[in-house]
C-alpha cells in the first residue's frame, strides 16, 4: 500500500491558477501510473489527468490545454498545474497511484478541495 499526501488546494477566482502536489510514501519511479481525479459537488468522480512512469500523459477532455500533469523523480512529487480555472473545475481532487487506471489495488489520497468562485 502507498500513502499519498496531497497539497495545494484552495479558493481561486475564475481565470486563476493553482498547483496541486502529491507526495507518495514510496519512490515515485516505482509507481507505474499516477493520476488526479476529481469529484465535483453532486457528481461522480472523474479522471482529470494521468501520467505513467515513462512520462506518457492522458487528460480529461474538459481540461486539455489548461492543465499539465508532471512527475519529478528527484523531488518524489507528482504535480498538477491548473490554469484558466473555471467554476466547473470546483471539486475535491484526489491523487491516485496504481498499476493502471482503475486498478482495484490502487491507492488514493484523502483529497484536497479546489473551489473556483468569484
Residue pairs with C-beta under 8 A, 6 or more apart in sequence:
1 107
2 24
2 25
2 26
2 31
2 97
2 107
3 24
3 25
3 107
4 22
4 23
4 24
4 25
4 95
4 96
4 97
4 107
4 108
4 109
5 22
5 23
5 24
5 25
5 95
5 109
6 20
6 21
6 22
6 93
6 94
6 95
6 109
6 110
6 111
6 112
7 20
7 21
7 22
7 23
7 112
8 18
8 19
8 20
8 21
8 112
9 18
9 20
9 93
9 112
9 113
9 114
10 18
10 113
10 114
10 115
11 115
11 116
11 117
12 18
12 85
12 114
12 115
12 116
13 116
13 117
13 118
14 85
14 86
14 87
14 116
14 117
14 118
15 84
15 85
15 86
16 85
16 116
17 81
17 82
17 83
17 84
17 85
18 82
18 85
18 114
19 79
19 80
19 81
19 82
20 36
20 79
20 80
20 82
20 93
20 95
20 112
20 114
21 77
21 78
21 79
21 80
22 34
22 36
22 77
22 78
22 79
22 80
22 95
22 109
23 76
23 77
23 78
24 31
24 34
24 76
24 78
24 97
27 73
27 76
28 34
28 53
28 71
28 72
28 73
28 76
28 77
28 78
29 53
29 73
30 53
31 53
31 97
32 52
32 53
32 98
32 99
32 100
33 50
33 51
33 52
33 53
33 96
33 97
33 98
33 99
33 100
33 101
33 103
34 50
34 51
34 71
34 78
34 95
34 96
34 97
35 47
35 48
35 49
35 50
35 51
35 69
35 95
35 96
35 97
35 101
36 47
36 48
36 49
36 50
36 69
36 80
36 93
36 94
36 95
36 96
37 45
37 46
37 47
37 48
37 93
37 94
37 96
38 45
38 46
38 48
38 89
38 91
38 92
38 93
38 94
38 114
39 45
39 46
39 91
39 92
39 94
39 111
40 46
40 88
40 90
40 91
41 90
41 91
43 91
45 94
46 60
47 58
47 60
47 101
48 59
48 60
48 63
48 67
48 69
48 80
48 93
49 57
49 58
49 59
49 60
49 63
49 67
49 68
49 69
49 80
50 57
50 58
50 59
50 69
50 101
51 57
51 58
51 69
51 70
51 71
51 78
53 71
55 71
57 69
58 101
59 67
59 69
62 88
63 82
63 89
66 82
66 83
66 84
66 85
67 80
67 81
67 82
67 83
68 80
68 81
68 83
69 78
69 79
69 80
69 81
70 78
70 79
70 81
71 77
71 78
71 79
72 78
72 79
78 95
80 93
82 89
82 114
85 114
85 116
86 116
87 116
87 117
88 116
89 114
89 116
90 114
90 115
90 116
90 117
91 113
91 114
92 111
92 112
92 113
92 114
93 111
93 112
93 113
93 114
94 108
94 109
94 110
94 111
95 108
95 109
96 106
96 107
96 108
96 109
97 106
97 107
98 105
98 106
98 107
99 105
99 106
